[in-house]
Amino acid sequence: MKKIVQIGIAALSVLAVSSCHRAEKTSESASSAPSSSNGSALDAATVANEKVEKVASITSIGDVKGTRIFVVGDSTLSAFNDPYYYPRYGYGTKIQDYLDSEKATVVNLAMSGRSSKSFLKEANYETLKKNIKKGDYLIIGFGHNDEKGEEARYTNPNGTKDEAGSFKNSLYQNYIKLAQEKKATPVLCTPIVRRAPGKAYEGAVVHVTKDAAGFPGGDYPKAIRELGSETGTTVVDLTSITKARYENLADDKATAKFHAQLTFKAASVDNTHLNTYGASVVAYDVVTSLRDADKKFAKFVKDGISAPTEEILVKNPDYVVPKYSEFNPAEDASARYELSAPWFGTVFGDCGGEEKLADPANYEIIESDGKITMHSGTVDGSKSVGKIAGASDGIQFYFQKLPVDRDFTLKAKAKVLQLAKNNQVSFGVMVRDDVYIDKFDNSINSDYVAAGPLKLANGDDYSSSWMRKDGTLNETHNAGQKIPEVGDVIDISITKKGNVYTTKFGSDTAEYTIDLKNVDPNVIYAGLYTVRSAYVEFTEVSLE
């Protein structure tokens, strides 16, 4: 039986062998398919999995020299092409830096947003099956999205490797057995922790989840470690090592240096994704862990490699400080909606890409007979768009522009027509600092207050209101209002008095203090919103 390695913040490199710090464009926003430096073609056709953002596919790996180190996994391994201040880098984009390219080439098939289950529907999985052969390696890095309370992505962390639907079964049947049957060597990596500023490294940030709305929780890293023991597969325990690293630093500023940062503001750190330095650190740990555990792999490693230093962390030279101008109804009103002034409509933020923003099947606002009907995602729930996430928002917004010093109450009744029980889905009323008209920009995470449900996959422990302040979500958990279901009608409101905002979602109330002048100092924007997979009819809407 192979040694189970439980050290390492894993990393694997991009298909194009590289020691450069900028990844090829295989990210969610990819609209064309570049080729890697070894001639591999990237197919930018729309991927089958519409539950997450568009990602370019890899359908050919070209003429690859030496042993191939295949990499599969999610956004913590995949390549990106971000406009961020410190762009995202999956650890799969850095491993080649430590390998001799004459002896081994990394083929990074990882895709943002995918789980071990949903990845099976992708062209990249077919590419893996067609190309992996005797002597190759397969590094498997799933977990972040297997936790998601969605049928398309969720796998159960509790079952055995022979039990359909379990995380172990998904990894074993579709990846480990594939490698073994091809006489290749599989390697399992547990997921890196999520950064947890001001909090303990336990629970969800270390991938130990709670039961939620039909999706049993459990310990995903433990399932991987056990599967390694059961199948004789090497395990690099990235969860344990990244957890120990962050706890030893004991300083939120120190842990932030490993992570992507959306804007020039320190508060915009992405707590899930690594930056170029963080990915390089993780890659180094994986390579050295495998070198120590596997004599064959050790032959691929360059002589004299050393751990990376912070000197490689430099801001994106293409980053531009965003410019903002106050919404001017006469010039800026969206052409996609036919609405009655002073109400206007928009879709903006992390909304799935330009092609999804432009599709009326995904986003719609209709005024009719005193009703405002809105949906984000298709009305039948088959496709999802937008999100409320830790680092970004993508919303559809029906709003008015108001003087920043005006006090008011915004209220409405919301009838649920369709609603996915997903942690990034929401609907309700919102008051915010800024507004953008029909703009895809996944770096938007500005200040606002919202009354509405969030974290619906948590069941009765969902949040019924929240505030985003300085990039961070501050949520109020449900205190008694039952989780919304199709057909329910819920009273929702926000009352503003100075900088104090009182939210109401059904029977739940909360109070937030925030000065919404950070981006737009003169006005605020108040209205109704839907996110990701929500179809809602609003009535008795008033702002007074």
Protein Blocks (a to p, Z undefined) as FASTA:
>chain_A
ZZddfedjdddddfbacfbfbdcdfbfklcbdcddfkopacdfbdcfblmbccddddfbg
bjaehjddddeddfklmccddfbfbdcddfklmmmmmpcfkloccddfbdehiafklmmm
pmklmmmmmmgcghiacdddehjlmmpccfklgccfkbcfklghiaklmmmmmmmmmmmm
nopacddddddddddehiacehjlnopacdeehiacddfklmmmmmmmmnopacddfklm
mmmmmmmnopaklmmmmpccfblbfklpcfkbccfklmmmmmmmmmmmmmmmmmklmmmp
cghiacddfklpccdfkbccdddddddfklmpcfkbccddfbdcddedjeopjklmmpmk
lpccddeehiacddedjfklpacedjddfkbccdddddddddfkbccddddddddfbdcd
dfkbccdddddfbdcehiacfkbccdddddddehklnommbcfbdcdeehiacddddfki
acddehiacddddddehjaccddehjbccddddddfklmmmbccdddddehjacdddehi
acZZ
